[in-house]
Amino acid sequence: MRLSGPHPWKVSYEKNYISTLEFDFSQKKCGDQQMSLNWNENKQLTKAISWSSIAERCGFEHRSSNKSKFGSSMDKYWVHKSNPELGLIIRSDNQNATLCSKNSENTTQYQKQEVIVSFLAHGDASLANHLIRNWNRGPSDELKELLPKTDDFFDESVLEITGPGSENVAVRAKVRERVAQALIEHQADRIFRALDPSGESDLPISVSLDEFLEREYSDSSFVIDELMTFGANVFLVAAAKTGKTSLILNLIKSLADDIPFLGSFAISPLKGRIGLLDFELEERMANSWYKRLDITNKARVEHFAFRGHGNPFQSEKALNDLAEQLKFHEIEFLIMDPFSSIFFGNHNDNGEVKEFLKRVDAFKVKAGVKHLVMAVHAGRDQSKTRGASTLDDHPDALWYLSKDSEGTRVFRAAGRDVDVEECYLVFEASSGEMRIIRGSKVVGSLRTIQLRILRYVKHNPGATASSIDSAITGNTTLKAKARAELVKSGELKETSGPRGAKFYHLGDLDEETIVRL
């Protein structure tokens, strides 16, 4: 980068640095008493340290080199990364360096140990002495202090390197450096968590029980009748390809248009708006499915299409920005689809999952969201969430969406003040709408065979007993029993033919059975 102007460190730059280092040119940061401590020793030790090494470690970056006015060699010009107001001119004789201010004509001559005290040790000469003494220590030396003091533990066990490259000195050094960095990051993360003022340190204000019970709440205890209490967190647990996204869009339509969810569960009108953080649907498909549902009050819904974009939960800044957006759009009811797209840890680690869910709770409060529904993938048996068990423990209620052996959708709900037994869902492909059949029960093995028989007869009226038995899988005795009970109940009509043949047609069927066929 070319330098110009009366001061060579004046450059064009964007002021997007994190912090500004203020420097007082009226006096050096380290006083006479501090500088006298270990002065001669530090001066001797720093002779082996290059100015470039000191400048880099103290936060300066090299910008240019110009011909020195003291001879034919070059002076190097450096600018501080966090405060471009500060420039450092390193003389070609490698003795003193000049510290300059962009907005002042003041300059100060600094020796090596003075720069280290000022920029790295923050005026602590004892710390500076320690830094100078250990300036060239390698990662292996640092590791020896961090790891347990046992004979041959460091070289033989901890850093044992095998396979390709194990004999290469540079590879071994790099491995040790990476281990040292991992240890440093682990300790830094531990300390940060302890010092972090957010989250659990924000304690609630206590209130006596008599005062608490005097409070009156105008809002209904249920935001969705029978399924979701006011202010609750609900996890929608669904196996792959069971209609999870369709159920979510049906929920949005019910909330926006104030119509019963799944045709059965009344909605308490919202004061705010509905938001969907969609990490799964491709935008064109989402557009098509919304249109198919024909939501009346579209302006009440805010759609956030995150597919192909970064995960906001991995960045504190992005998460804060998202919270501000939700506040701006007055999102009262938030839906996130799915959990697996926002969680970036070990899905089987209860500790990691629990900490993340606490972060989601804090985000909900910060964003001003009252009610939350989050889609979570189910395990193989569809009866619980996939991964850590805390996913089943954390929410106020769980909605389960699955398919039975016949491929029919089944819905149930459980939680605090929530208990909806298993019942069937009907999906209308033309409109995208779902409705629940209240009172229906998930069938057992005998009913499963009966439904197969009825479905076969529907498509093959006048079928014989032998053709039915050949077409339907299952135990022969159980099939005969199922057919006999269908005839007895009137769901199947049996007529006699020549030589004792039996022919079958559909009889009187209830709505649930018709839907399932």
N, C-alpha and C positions, 0 to 999 in steps of 0.2 A: 504494500500500500504506500503511495507516495505521500510524503509529509511536506507541509507548506507553512508559510507564515513565519513570524519572528521566533516562534518556539517550535522546534522540530517535532514535538509530541502532539501538536495540534492536528487532529485527524477528524474525519467524518465518522460518526458512529451513531447507533440507535441507543437511546437511553432505556434499555430494558434489563439492566443489571439488577440484581436482587437487593443489594445493600450499598451504601456509600461509606467509604472510609474517610473520616474527617482527619485532617492533619494540621497541627498547630505549628506554623513556621517561626513563631516568636521564640520558641524554645524546643529543644529536642525532647522527644517523649521520655527518654530515659534520663533521669537526673544524675548529677555528679556522683552522688553516693552510690547509686545503682551501677553506674558505669565503672566505678572504681573496683567493684566486686569482680574478681576473676579477670580483670582487664587484660593484664599481660598474657595470661594463659590463653584467653579467647583470641587475642591478637595473633599469637603464634599458631594456634590451631586453625584459624581461618585462612592462613596462607595456603593451605592445601585444598581449600574450597574455591572453586571458580566463581567469579561474579555472575556468570550466566546461571549457574546452579542456584545461587542465592536468589537472584531475581525471579526465576521461575517458581521456586518454592514460596516466595513471599507474595505471589499473586500478580507479577508483572509478565507481560508478553512482549516479545521483540517486534518492533515495528520497522526500523530501518537502520542503516549504517551510513555514516557520512565521514568524509575525510576529516581527520583531527586537525584542529588549528595548532596543535602542539608538535606536529610532525607529519610524516607521510602515511602513518597508520590510520585505522578507522575508529571513530567513537561509535558506540552502539546506543540506540535510543529505545527505551522500553516504556510502556504505558500500563498502569495498573488496571486489571480486568474489571474490578468492582467499582473503581473510581477513576475514570479517564481524565479527571482533573490533574492527577498526579503523573509526573514523568520522571524517569530515572535515566540519567546519562552515565554510562559506564565508560570511563576513560580507557584509552588504548594501553596505558601503562599498567592497567589492572590494579591500581592502588585505590584511591578514593573514588566514590561515585557522587554525582550531584543529583539531589532531589529537587524538583522544580514544580511549581504550580502553574497550571494553564492560565489562571486568571490573576496572576500576580508576578511581579518581577523578582520576588524573593526566591533565593536558592540557598540550599544548605548542603555542605560537604559531609558525607557520611563514610565511615569506615565499615568494613564488612560486618563486624560484630554489632555495630550500632543499628544497622538495617535489620539484622536478625532479632535484636532485642525489641525494636520498635514494631516490626510487622508480624513476627511469629510468637515472641514471648510476651508481647503487650506490656513492656516495661519491666518484666520480671527477669533480672539479670541471672538469677540462679537457674531459671528454666532455660534461658538462652545458653548458659554454659552446658546444660545437659543436652540440648539440641545440637550444639556444635560438636560436643564430644562424640555423639552418636550419629553424626551427619551421614556417614557412609555405611552404616550398619545395614546388612541385608535382611531379607525376610526370614531367613533361617534363624538369625540371632533373636529376632522378635518372637518367633515361634517357640524357641527354647524357653522363654520366660512364661509364655502362655500355657504350654502343655505340661502335663505332670512330670515331676522330676524322678524318673525311674531309669535304671541302667539300660542303655541302648534303646529306650522307648522311642525317642525322637527319630533316630536314623533308621532303625531296623523295622519298626512297626508302623508308625504313623505315616511316614512319607515313603513307604516302600513302593517303588515304581517298577512295573514289569511290562513286558511286551514291547512293541515297536517304539523306538525312541528312548527306551529306558536307560540306555548307556550314554545318551547325548547330554552333555553338561548343560547346554542351553535349555533343553526340555526340562531337565530336573529342576533348574533354577526357576523356570516359569511356573512349574507345578507348585513349588514351595511358595512362590509369590501369590498364586491364586488361593492357596489354603490360608495364607495370612490375611488376604483381603476378605475371605469368607468369614473368618473369625472376627475381624474388625466389624463387618456389617452386622453380624449376629449380636455383638455387644452393643453396637450403636442402636439397633432396633429395640433391644431390651431396655436400654436407658430411655429412648424416646417414648416408649409405651408408658414408662413410669412417670415421665415428665409431661406427657401430653395433657393439656388442660381440658380437652374436649371429652365428650362421651360421659363416662360414669362419674366424673368429678362434678358434673352439673347436677347437684342434688336437688330433689324436690322439696318444697316447703311443707312441713308437717301441719296437720290440723287435728283438733280434738274430734272425737267421734260424734259428740252431740252437735257440734257445729257442722260437721260433715253431713250428718243426716238431715240437717235443716235445709240443705241445698235442694232446689227443685230444678229438674231438667225438662225443658220443653220438647226436646227431641224424643222420638220414639225409641224404645229400647232395641228395636230391630230396624236396620236400614233395608234389609231384605227379609221379609217375614219367614221365620223358621230356619233361615240359613245363615244370617250374618247380623250380629249385634252391632250397635252403633260404635264406631271407632275401632272395629276389630281388624285383625290381620287374618286373612283366609288363604290357605294354600289349595289350589286346584291340582289334585294328583291325578295324572292321566297317563296311560300307556301310549306308545306311539300309534298314530293313525286311528285314534278312537274318536276324533272330532273335538279335540281340545280348543283349537282356534275358533271353530264354529260356535262352541259354547261361550267362549269369551266375547265374540261379536254379538251373540244373542243377549248376553249380559249388558253390553254397551247399549244396545237398542232398548232394552227394558228400562235402564237407568235414564236414558235420554228422553224417551217418550212416555215415561211414567206408566208403563204397562207391566202386568205380572211377568216375572221371570219364569221361563219355561211353561208359560201359560197357567201357572199355579201359585207362585210365591209373590205376594204383594210387595210393591216398592214404596218406601217412604220418600217423598219428593226431596231432591237435593237442593241446597242453596247455591252450591258452586257447580263446577263443570267436571266432566269425566276425561281422564287422560289414559292413553295406552302407550306404554313403552314396548314397541314391537321389534324383537330381535330375530324373528323367524321368517315372516311372510315377505316375499318379493313384492315390491310396491305395486306392480300391475295387478297381481293377484289380490292384494289387499283391497285395491280400488274396486275390482270386480265383485268381491264378496260383500263389501259395504253396499254397493249399488243393488245387489241381489236382495239384501235385507230391507232396503228402502226405509231407512231411518228418517223420521219426520223432522225431529229437532237436531239437525246436523251441526248447528252452531254451538251446541252444548258439548261437543266432543272435540278433543285435541289429539291428533295422531302423531306420534314420534316414531319415524321409520329409522330404526337403528341398524338394520341389516346392512353389512358392508362398512359400518362405521366402528370406531373404537368403543371400548367398554368404559363408560363414565365412572364406574366404581373403582377403576384402577388408578384414577387421578383425583386428588383432593380438589384441584382447581376445577376440573370438569364436573365433579359431583356438586360443588358449590354453584357452578353456573347452571347446572340442571335444576337444582333446588330453586334458584332465582327464577328460572323459566316457568316452573310449575306454579310458583307464587304469582308471577305476572299473569298467567293464564287462569288463575283462580281454580286450580285443580283440587277438588274435594275428594273425589274417588279415583284412585290410581290403580291401574292394572299393569303388571309386568309379566312379559312372556318371552322366554322362560327363565327360571332360576339358573340353569346351567350356563346361560349366556352372560350372566353378570358375575357369577362366582368364579374366582380365579385361583382357588387353593385346591387342597386335597379333598375331594368330595366324600371320602370315607372317614375323614378326621373330624370327630365331634367338636373338638376344641376350636379348630379353624372355622368350621361351619357356624358354630355358635357365636364366635366373635364377629363374623361377617353379618349374621342376622341382626346382631345388636347394632351394627353399623347401618343396616337398612332401617331399623327402627329410628335411629337418630336422624337419618336422612328424611324419613317421613315427617318427623316433627319439624325439622328445619324448613322443609318445603311447604308446611302448612297443610299437608294431606291428612284427611280424617280417616278414610277407609282404604284398605289395601287388599287386593287380590293378586296373588303371584302363582303362576303356573309352575308346577314341579313335575318332573318326569317320574313315572311309577317304575317299580322293579318288575322283574319278569312275571311274578304271580299277580300283579296289578293290585295287590291288597295293601301296599304301603309304598312310601317314597323310596326312590333309588338313592343309595348312599348312606350318609350318617343318620343315625336314629334321631338326632336332635331336630331334624326336619319334621318329624312327626310330633315332637314335643312342643316346639316353639309357638306355632300359630294358635289363635283362639278357636279356629274351626278348620276342618279339612273337608273338602268336597272331593269325592272319588268318581271318576269317569272311567268306565272299562267296557269290555265286550265279553259276552258270554260265549259258550261253545258254538252257538248258532250265528255268532257275529252281530248280535243285537246289542245296542248300547245300553249300559246299565248305570244308574246314578244313585249315589247315597251321600249322606253328610253326617258328620259327628263333630262334637266339640263342646265348648262351654255354652249351655242353654240351646244347643243345636243337636237334633237327633232325627234324621230323616232316613227311614228304612229303604233298602234297595228297591228300585222300581225302574221300569223301562223308559227309555227316551225314544221319541219318534223324530226322525229328521226328514224334513221336506226339501228335497234337492232343488226344486224349482225356485223356492223362496229363500232357502238357507235357514229357515226357522226350525227351532227345536221345541218340542213340548213333552212334558212328562205325563206318564199314565199313573196317576195316584192309585195306590192300593194294589198295584201289580206286584207279583213276587217273582224272583228269579227262579227259573224252573230247575227241577232235579233231573236225573237221568231218564226216568220214565217219561216225563213231559217232553223232554228233548226229543225222544224217539217219536212221540205222538206228533210233535210239530213237523218232524221230517216226513211222517206218513201223510199228514194233511197237506203239506207243501207239494208232495209228489202227486197226490190225488187231484189237487188243484190244477196242475199242469197236465194230468193224465186222467181225465174223468172216465169212469167205467173200468178202472184198473182192477185186475184180479189180485187175490191174496198172494199168489206166487210171484207175480210181477212186482208187487210192493216189497215182498221179502227179499227179492233179488236186488232191487234198487236201493234199499235202505240198509245202511251198515248197523251193526249191533247184534246183541245176543238174540238168537232165534226165539227162545221162550219169552224174552222180554218184549220182542216185537209182536208176538201173538197176543200177549196180555195188553199191550198198548192199543192194538187194533180193537180188541174186544171192549175195552173201556171207552174208546171213542164212539163205538156203536151204541153202547149203553147210555152214554151221555147225550147222544143225538148229534154230536159234532161230525159224525161220519154215518152216512146212510148205506146200508148193506142190502143188496138185492140178489135173489137166487137166479141161477142160470141152468142150462142143461147139464145133466150128469153131475149135479151137486156143486157146480161152479158158483163162486161168490164175486159180485161186482160192487165197486165202491164209488160213491160220490160225496161231495161235501154236504154237510148238514147245516144246522144252526150254529153260527160262531159268534162269540162276543167280540167287541171292538179290539181288545188287546190282542186276541188271536189273529184277527184279520190283519192288523198292523204287522204282526210278526211273520205273516205269510207273504 
